[in-house]
Amino acid sequence: MKTARAVPVLMYHHVSPAAGAVTVSPTNFADQMAMLAREGYTTLGASAFSAYLAGEPVPEKSVVLTFDDGYLDNWVHAHPVLARHGFTALGFLVSGWINDGPVRSNSVSALPDLPELLGHTASKAAIEAGETDKVIVRWSEIHAMRQAGTFEFHSHTHTHTRWDRVSADPAVRRASLRYDLLEARATLEQNLGEASDHLCWPQGYFDTDYQEEAAAAGFRHLYTVQPGTNVQRGDPGHIFRLDVRDKPAAWLKSRLWVHSRPLLSRLYLKIK
């Protein structure tokens, strides 16, 4: 088996017809996933990716799919496409935003009437207004995706707060982040029966204090929004990701070709 020289980690947020920032249309997402299947890509879960970073081999064409924030459209549009191809993604949940309630319809369910999906700006407004159920997956939908194997879920903190913007006092920032991380872990353990050591930084922000608090809270694999690729025996505390655009599969295919080659990836990002 040829092994991967580098593993790109792809970053998604919304998969929705409600166009806007950090949104890929259902058509382009389906096109991108079909390309991955056609080209023979393997989607790695957290354990396999962790093992790769620790030095174990993975198939040559390996990729990690990640989705930030836990938007409802991940259930409505992304989950059915992932199921069609037998793919697995990592969903990073803001545990304080998730509600109870029955499973809503998605693009392949027998239930009538798809739920309304808000664009990114409207989604942020709904969250700020405390109306998270309008835009975020429910625990029932999370369980359904876990059972189907399309998603495994990890932490994106409990409140998604940028504590560096809330207080100028380093001690207050650290204490607030500590609560945020520990509450997220406790909530995931209570509802999912487990919480991993994978954490995605809200808005990609972190500093030395943040890294120390994450380690103290039991998080070892830390996902950034910094572009790049990840090499065997790479640093699990600084995982690079590639932002996926709302473009057809040919665009993504070209980016994966570049970022599956460590030297070429570095050169590309330097000149870009």
Protein Blocks (a to p, Z undefined) as FASTA:
>chain_A
ZZdfbdcddddfbdcfbgcehiacfklmmmmmmmmmmnopacddfklmmmmmnopacdfb
acddddehjiaklmmmmmmmmmmnopacdddddfklpccddddddfkbcbehiaddddfk
lmmmmmmnopamlmpccfklmmmmmmnopaccddebjnopafklmpmcfklmmmmmmmmm
mmmmmmmmmmnopacfbdcdehhiacfklmmmmmmnopabdcdfbecdddehiafklccd
dddddddfklmmmmmmmmmpmklmmmmmmmZZ
